[in-house]
Amino acid sequence: MKRRPLGNTGAQVSGLGIGDVADRSVPLEKCVATIHRAMDHGLNLVDTAPGYEAGYSEQIVGTALKGRREGMFVIDKIDELAAPVGPQVDASLRALGIETVDLFAFHAVSTMADWERIAAVRMAELARCQAAGKVRFRGLSSHHPDVLHAALASGLCDVVMFPVGPFVNRRYVEEILPLARAKGVGTVCFKTFGAGKLLGDTAGYNQPLELRPRGKFSSGGKELSAAPGLPHLDVTECLHYTLTLNPDVTLLGLSFANEQEAAFHAFKTFHPLETDQLKEIETRAVQAIAGKGNCWWNPPVKP
C-alpha cells in the first residue's frame, strides 16, 4: 500500500488505517493476529485509546507492536479532558510498552467549553510531553464541526480526526476537510460505515436493533425479529465514497479477516466517483441508516 503525507507532519502513512479492534470476547492472540494481518497488507497507522474496552485496546496494540514498531504511526488518546495530560501520557506509554507515541489526540472533544480548556491549558501540557520526546505530534478527535473549526484556526493541532462517510453532517465534508488541507493539518477520518449501520441491521458496532413486530403470530403472541431486509450499502460503495473525498487516512475498525478482505479488495479497485454517483450513495445512505438509532458522530440538531 503506497504511503502518502499526513498533512505537513512529514510522516508518510497508508491510505487506510487500523482502527480499534478491541473486543474482550475475542482472545488477545486473535486480536493481535488481526492487526498483524493488516500490517502485512501494508497498513502502517494504528489507532487506540485507554478507554477502548477499558485498556484492552492498548494491550492489543502494544503486543502487536513488539518487534514491529519501526515504520508504524501510532495514535493514542487523551481520554480525560479535564485532568492533567502528563500522567495520562505516561500511563499509555507504559500500557503500550513503547517510548514514544506518534500522535496523542484529545479524545471526543465535542463541546466548545472542552476545546477552550484544552487550548488554554492542556495543549501546553502536551507540548511539554512533546519536548520530552514522549509524543511527536498533537491533535484531537471531535464529533462537532464548531470544535474542529476552532481547533484548525488555533494552529495548535498537527492532525485532526473526524467523521467522513456517506452519512455525516455536511460541514465535515464541505468545511472541515478543505480547511484542514488549507492549513496543512493531517486528516484521519472515521465513520465510513456509519458504525456499521450502513452495512447491516445494527444500532452500531454490531449491537442488535431493538426487536420489532414481524407480523406473524404464535401462541405466545407476536413473533419478533430485527427487521431483516432493511436497506444497506456495501463495503465498496462506502469506502469508494470516502476515498473519493480524499482524507489523508481512512480509519477502519476491521476486527475479522473477512471484513479486512472486503475492505482491502475495495481499496485495490478504487477509482474516484463522479458527483452523481456520490449523490446516489448519499441518498441511499439516508435510507440505510433510518431507524437504526442515534448517529452520535453528528452534532445535535438545533431546535
N, C-alpha and C positions, 0 to 999 in steps of 0.2 A: 504494500500500500504506500503510495507516494506521500512524502511529507510536504507540509505547507506551513507558512509562517503563522504564528499565533499573535496577531496584531503586530505591535512593534517590540515585542519582548525579545526577539532574536531566537526564540525557541522554534524548532521545527516539529510539527505534530501530525499525526494521521488525521484524515478527514472524519473518521469515525472514532469515538472514544468509548472506553469501557465504563459503563455506569454501574451503579450499585447492584451487586449480585447476592447480597446477604439474605439468607433465609435460614432460620435456625432449624427448620425441618429437614434441611439438606446438610449432610456431613461436611466438615471442613475440607477434607481432601477433595471432595467433588466440586465444591465451590472454587477451590484453588485451581483445579484442573480446568474449570470453565474459563478462568482468567488466563491461564497459560495458553489455552486454545486460541483465545482472541489475540494474545501476544504473538503466537506463532503465525497468525494471519496478517501480522504487520501493524496491529493497533498498538500505539505507544503512549497513549494518555489514559490514565485510570483515575477514577473519582471515588472518594469515600467521605465519611463523616463520623464523628464519635457517636452521634445519635442513631445512626442506621443500625437497627437491630441491637441497640444497647451495647455497642462496641464490637459486635461480631464482624461487621464490615471491615473495620480497621485490622482486626485479627486476620481476616482472609487476605486482604491486600498485602499486609506485612509479610505473611507467609509466602504469598505468590512472588514477592519481590526478592526473596532471599536468593542470592546468586544471579539475579536478573535485573538489578536496579539500573544498571547503565543503559542510557538511551530512553528510559521511561520518564514521562512527565506526570508527576503525582500531584493530584489535587486533594486537599483536605479542608475541613471547615472549622470555623469558629462558631459553635452552636449557641453558647451563652452570650448573647449580645450585651447584656448589662454587667458582665463580670470581666475582671482583668484578663487581658489576652495572654500574657506570658505563661501562666500556669496551664492554660488550655493547649498552647502550642507544645509545651514540654510534655504534657500527657499524651498528646497524639504522636509525637516523635517516639516516645517510649513504646506506645502500642504498636506502631508500625515497625519499630526496630531499625530506623534509619536516622541519619544525622540531619538531613535537610529535606524539606518538602518544597516542591517547585512553586506551588500556589496555595496559600491559605486564603479562603474566601469566607467572608462573613455570611452566615447561612440564613436564607429565607428572610431577608431584610425587606419587609413588606409594609412598613409604615414610615412616614417622614420623620416621626419622633425618633425611631430607632436609627435611621440614617443620620440624623443630626448629632446624636450621641456618638455614633461611630466616627463621623467626620471630625468632631471636636476633640475626642479623646482616644478612641480605640485604634484609629489608623496610626497615630503616633506610637502607640504601644507596639503595634505590629511592625512598624518601621524599625523599632529597636531590636526586635527579633530578626529582622532582615539584616541589620548591621552586624548582628552576632552570627550570621551565617546559618540561621535555622530555617529560613524561607527565602526564596528567590523573588517572588512576586506577590503583589497584594490585589485583592478584588472582593467581589461579593456576588451572591446569587440573590435573585429577587423575583417576586411574583407581582410586582407593581411598576408600571411604566414611569410613574412620577418619581419613584425612588431611583430607578435606573437613569433617568434623565439627569437628576441632581448629581448622582454619582459620576456620570460621564462628564458633566460640566465642571466638577470639582478638580479634575486632574489627579485624583488620589488613587485611581484604580488602573492596574495594568490589564486586568481581564474582568469581564462581567459574564454572568451566567443567567440565562433567562429562557422562557419558552418560545419555541418557534416550531410550528407544525400546521397541519390543515385546520385545526380548531384552536386558535388562540386569539386573544384580543389583538385587533389590527395594529394597535400602536407599537407592539413589539416588532412587527414586520416593517411598518411604514415609517416609524420614527426612530426607534431604539437601534435597530440593526444598522441603518445608514449613519446614524450619529456616531456609533462606536467605530465604524470604518473611518469616518472623517477624523476622529480623534486618535486613530491608531491603537485603539484598545481591542484586545483579543476578545473573541466571542465564542463561548461554549454554550450550546443550546440544547434544550431538552424538551420533552413532551411531544416528540414526533408522532408517537402512537396515542397521545392523549391518555397516558397512564394505562394503556391497554383498552380503553373504552372504544376506540375507533376500530379495533381489530376483533373484539369479541363481546359477549354478553357479560360484562363485568362492571361493577361500580368503581373499579380502579385497582390496579396491582393484583389482579386475579381474585378480588373479593366478589362473591356472588351477588347478583342483583337481588333485591327484595322479591320474594316469591309472589306470584300474582296468579289470578284465576286463569285456567287454561280452557274452561268452558265444558269440561267433561265431569259428570257427577259419578260418585261412588257411594256406597252405603255410609261412609264416614263423612260425606259432604263433598264439596267441590274439590277436585284434584288441583294441585298447584304445580307450576313449573317456573323456570326463569325465562320464560318467553323466548324460546329458540326461534331463530329466523329473523331476528331484528337486523336492520341494515348494518353492513360492515364495509370498511375499506380493507385493502390488503397491505402487506408489508411494503411491497414495491411502490404502490401509489403513495403511501405516507412518506417513505424515505426519499423517493424521487422529488416529492413536493419540497421537503425541507432542503435537500441538496441543491435544488434549483435556486432557492433563496440565498444559499451560499454562506452560511455562518462558517467560521474557521473550523469548528468541530461540532459534529452532531453526536451528542452523548446518548447512548442506547443502553438500557438495562437489560441485557440479554443473559438470562440465567441458565439456559439449556442449549445443548448442541443444535437441536432442530431450529430454535429461534435464531441462533447465530448463523446457521447455514442460509436461512431465508434472507437475513439482512446482508450477509456477505454477497450473496448472489445478486440482490437488488443493487448493491453498491457497484458491482462489476459491470452491470448492464445499464448503469445510469446514463441518461442523456437529458439535458435541460428541457423542461416542459415549456410549452407555449402558454401564453396568457390565458387562452380559452380552456386549456387543459387544467391549469391551476384553478380557475374559477369553477370548473366542473367538480374537481375534487373538494373544494371548499363547500360547495352546495351539498354534496353527498356526505361530507363530514358532519354538517349540521343535523342531517337525518340520522347518521350513525351514532351520534352522541346523545340524542334526545332520550330523556327518561332514564339516564344512567347516573344520575346524582350530580352533586356539586362539582364544578370544574374550578378547583381551588387555585389553580395557577393563573386565573384571570382576576383582575381587580374587581372589587364589589361594584355592582351596578348602582349608580346614584339614583335615589328616588326622584 
